[in-house]
Amino acid sequence: KPMFEHFDMISPEQKAQLIGATIQIAQSVPPEPAYVALQELRERLEEFESPDMRQDAMPYAREMASIAELQHAIARAQKNQERLQETLDWMERHYMSIHAISQYLTVRMRKAHLLAATGKQHDATTAFKSTSEFLDSMGDHAPEIAMPMRCELASIFAARKDNELAESLHKKACAQAEASKDVRHIGSTCAAY
């Protein structure tokens, strides 16, 4: 310790090899050392955020996301609620900072499902509604993301007996699908409705 202490001294090719090897090894060793090693690597990579926003502001954005996803999978296998929450919180911030809206929304949904799974139904409902409001704030931006997510949210609210909100979400999804004139979107939203 500390692991990856001399990371900045090796070539870009060696950095890529080290990251790939660490991710690969972490999938075949016991969960606790894997999680710790991935955490240290993720923290090390975060130090390389560029101060120059005109360039790649986060050169290891994809790798850090992969590491956090793997950590989340390990935390799920360990049934470690604190780590599950931490990895989701980190990914939510990360995906928003790199403007990966689809991944950002998916993580928000995962956080809401985690709240529901841990018995925090009121907080889960608030989180699902917040995601729905975020979709509304997007307007017509990225309908291919909004349509299936609205259908998923509608199904969640229908299961919670909030039929009015479920109906509203389905109608918005169907209207977007009609506007797209894409038969796949029209078919999938109508089927969901």
Disulfide bonds with the S-S distance in Angstrom:
none
